[in-house]
């Protein structure tokens, strides 16, 4: 049965893998920054189901662990993350334009820091969803499984 440590490892990996799928074709540094953010998000997301429904026993699973809840989260989450990710890429392009247009090194540095945190945050959001869903997937493979509703 997966415990907190196992969920965090799986969630981190799921976050990074999901980020790499979403960032295919982007420059290597952008992908790396987003993958780091996604790994952090996956770690956090993998803990969320047990924060929402604390594990009081191996059969503690209720609605937050249910199939219906999580299929809904996956469907709505994927669409929302896809739109969010595209918006972030548009924002990142505008920031890059500001970096290229800046003559002042301090301004250029400030825009670069902003770009770093925008990409890191984007990865974090993608990774959090992946980590949450990885927790449910891991729990579904245990003898206690997950409830339908």
GUGUTI-112721 format. One record per residue (C-alpha): residue number from 1; x, y, z. Coordinates in steps of 0.1 Angstrom, whole numbers, padded with zeros to 4 digits. Example, Ala and Ser with C-alpha at 12.3 -4.5 7.8 and 13.67 -1.06 7.14 Angstrom:
BEGIN
@num:1&east:0123&north:-0045&up:0078;
@num:2&east:0137&north:-0011&up:0071;
END
This chain:
BEGIN
@num:1&east:0000&north:0000&up:0000;
@num:2&east:0014&north:0034&up:-0009;
@num:3&east:0024&north:0056&up:0020;
@num:4&east:0031&north:0093&up:0021;
@num:5&east:0067&north:0088&up:0010;
@num:6&east:0057&north:0066&up:-0020;
@num:7&east:0030&north:0091&up:-0030;
@num:8&east:0055&north:0120&up:-0029;
@num:9&east:0080&north:0101&up:-0051;
@num:10&east:0053&north:0091&up:-0076;
@num:11&east:0038&north:0126&up:-0076;
@num:12&east:0071&north:0143&up:-0082;
@num:13&east:0077&north:0120&up:-0112;
@num:14&east:0042&north:0124&up:-0125;
@num:15&east:0046&north:0162&up:-0123;
@num:16&east:0079&north:0162&up:-0142;
@num:17&east:0066&north:0138&up:-0168;
@num:18&east:0034&north:0158&up:-0174;
@num:19&east:0054&north:0190&up:-0177;
@num:20&east:0077&north:0175&up:-0203;
@num:21&east:0046&north:0165&up:-0223;
@num:22&east:0031&north:0200&up:-0221;
@num:23&east:0065&north:0217&up:-0229;
@num:24&east:0075&north:0196&up:-0259;
@num:25&east:0091&north:0218&up:-0285;
@num:26&east:0100&north:0246&up:-0261;
@num:27&east:0136&north:0258&up:-0255;
@num:28&east:0156&north:0235&up:-0232;
@num:29&east:0160&north:0260&up:-0204;
@num:30&east:0122&north:0268&up:-0204;
@num:31&east:0114&north:0231&up:-0202;
@num:32&east:0139&north:0226&up:-0174;
@num:33&east:0125&north:0255&up:-0153;
@num:34&east:0089&north:0242&up:-0158;
@num:35&east:0099&north:0206&up:-0150;
@num:36&east:0115&north:0218&up:-0117;
@num:37&east:0083&north:0237&up:-0109;
@num:38&east:0062&north:0206&up:-0119;
@num:39&east:0083&north:0183&up:-0097;
@num:40&east:0076&north:0206&up:-0067;
@num:41&east:0039&north:0208&up:-0077;
@num:42&east:0037&north:0170&up:-0080;
@num:43&east:0052&north:0166&up:-0046;
@num:44&east:0026&north:0190&up:-0031;
@num:45&east:-0002&north:0176&up:-0052;
@num:46&east:0005&north:0140&up:-0041;
@num:47&east:-0002&north:0150&up:-0005;
@num:48&east:-0034&north:0169&up:-0012;
@num:49&east:-0059&north:0139&up:-0011;
@num:50&east:-0047&north:0129&up:0024;
@num:51&east:-0048&north:0165&up:0035;
@num:52&east:-0084&north:0168&up:0024;
@num:53&east:-0092&north:0134&up:0038;
@num:54&east:-0067&north:0125&up:0065;
@num:55&east:-0057&north:0089&up:0066;
@num:56&east:-0072&north:0075&up:0098;
@num:57&east:-0071&north:0039&up:0085;
@num:58&east:-0062&north:0020&up:0053;
@num:59&east:-0099&north:0024&up:0043;
@num:60&east:-0101&north:0061&up:0050;
@num:61&east:-0110&north:0070&up:0014;
@num:62&east:-0142&north:0090&up:0008;
@num:63&east:-0153&north:0115&up:-0018;
@num:64&east:-0119&north:0132&up:-0024;
@num:65&east:-0105&north:0098&up:-0032;
@num:66&east:-0135&north:0086&up:-0053;
@num:67&east:-0135&north:0077&up:-0090;
@num:68&east:-0163&north:0101&up:-0098;
@num:69&east:-0146&north:0130&up:-0081;
@num:70&east:-0112&north:0124&up:-0097;
@num:71&east:-0124&north:0116&up:-0132;
@num:72&east:-0142&north:0150&up:-0130;
@num:73&east:-0110&north:0167&up:-0117;
@num:74&east:-0089&north:0151&up:-0145;
@num:75&east:-0113&north:0161&up:-0172;
@num:76&east:-0118&north:0197&up:-0160;
@num:77&east:-0083&north:0200&up:-0149;
@num:78&east:-0068&north:0190&up:-0182;
@num:79&east:-0088&north:0215&up:-0201;
@num:80&east:-0080&north:0243&up:-0176;
@num:81&east:-0043&north:0234&up:-0175;
@num:82&east:-0041&north:0233&up:-0212;
@num:83&east:-0057&north:0268&up:-0215;
@num:84&east:-0036&north:0281&up:-0185;
@num:85&east:-0004&north:0267&up:-0201;
@num:86&east:-0011&north:0285&up:-0234;
@num:87&east:-0018&north:0318&up:-0216;
@num:88&east:0015&north:0314&up:-0197;
@num:89&east:0034&north:0308&up:-0230;
@num:90&east:0019&north:0340&up:-0244;
@num:91&east:0029&north:0359&up:-0213;
@num:92&east:0064&north:0344&up:-0215;
@num:93&east:0067&north:0356&up:-0250;
@num:94&east:0057&north:0391&up:-0240;
@num:95&east:0083&north:0391&up:-0212;
@num:96&east:0109&north:0379&up:-0237;
@num:97&east:0101&north:0408&up:-0259;
@num:98&east:0106&north:0432&up:-0229;
@num:99&east:0139&north:0415&up:-0221;
@num:100&east:0151&north:0419&up:-0257;
@num:101&east:0139&north:0455&up:-0259;
@num:102&east:0155&north:0465&up:-0225;
@num:103&east:0187&north:0485&up:-0228;
@num:104&east:0192&north:0488&up:-0190;
@num:105&east:0209&north:0457&up:-0175;
@num:106&east:0189&north:0461&up:-0142;
@num:107&east:0156&north:0461&up:-0162;
@num:108&east:0167&north:0432&up:-0183;
@num:109&east:0176&north:0413&up:-0151;
@num:110&east:0142&north:0421&up:-0135;
@num:111&east:0123&north:0409&up:-0166;
@num:112&east:0145&north:0377&up:-0166;
@num:113&east:0136&north:0370&up:-0130;
@num:114&east:0100&north:0375&up:-0137;
@num:115&east:0102&north:0351&up:-0166;
@num:116&east:0119&north:0325&up:-0144;
@num:117&east:0091&north:0327&up:-0118;
@num:118&east:0063&north:0327&up:-0144;
@num:119&east:0077&north:0295&up:-0159;
@num:120&east:0084&north:0279&up:-0125;
@num:121&east:0048&north:0287&up:-0114;
@num:122&east:0034&north:0273&up:-0146;
@num:123&east:0052&north:0241&up:-0140;
@num:124&east:0040&north:0240&up:-0104;
@num:125&east:0003&north:0243&up:-0115;
@num:126&east:0007&north:0215&up:-0140;
@num:127&east:0026&north:0193&up:-0115;
@num:128&east:0001&north:0198&up:-0087;
@num:129&east:-0027&north:0184&up:-0108;
@num:130&east:-0006&north:0155&up:-0120;
@num:131&east:0006&north:0148&up:-0084;
@num:132&east:-0030&north:0148&up:-0071;
@num:133&east:-0041&north:0124&up:-0097;
@num:134&east:-0011&north:0101&up:-0093;
@num:135&east:-0020&north:0097&up:-0056;
@num:136&east:-0055&north:0085&up:-0066;
@num:137&east:-0041&north:0062&up:-0093;
@num:138&east:-0017&north:0046&up:-0068;
@num:139&east:-0044&north:0042&up:-0042;
@num:140&east:-0067&north:0025&up:-0068;
@num:141&east:-0041&north:-0003&up:-0072;
@num:142&east:-0042&north:-0012&up:-0035;
@num:143&east:-0065&north:-0039&up:-0021;
@num:144&east:-0087&north:-0012&up:-0005;
@num:145&east:-0089&north:0005&up:-0039;
@num:146&east:-0109&north:0037&up:-0042;
@num:147&east:-0147&north:0043&up:-0039;
@num:148&east:-0168&north:0049&up:-0070;
@num:149&east:-0185&north:0079&up:-0054;
END
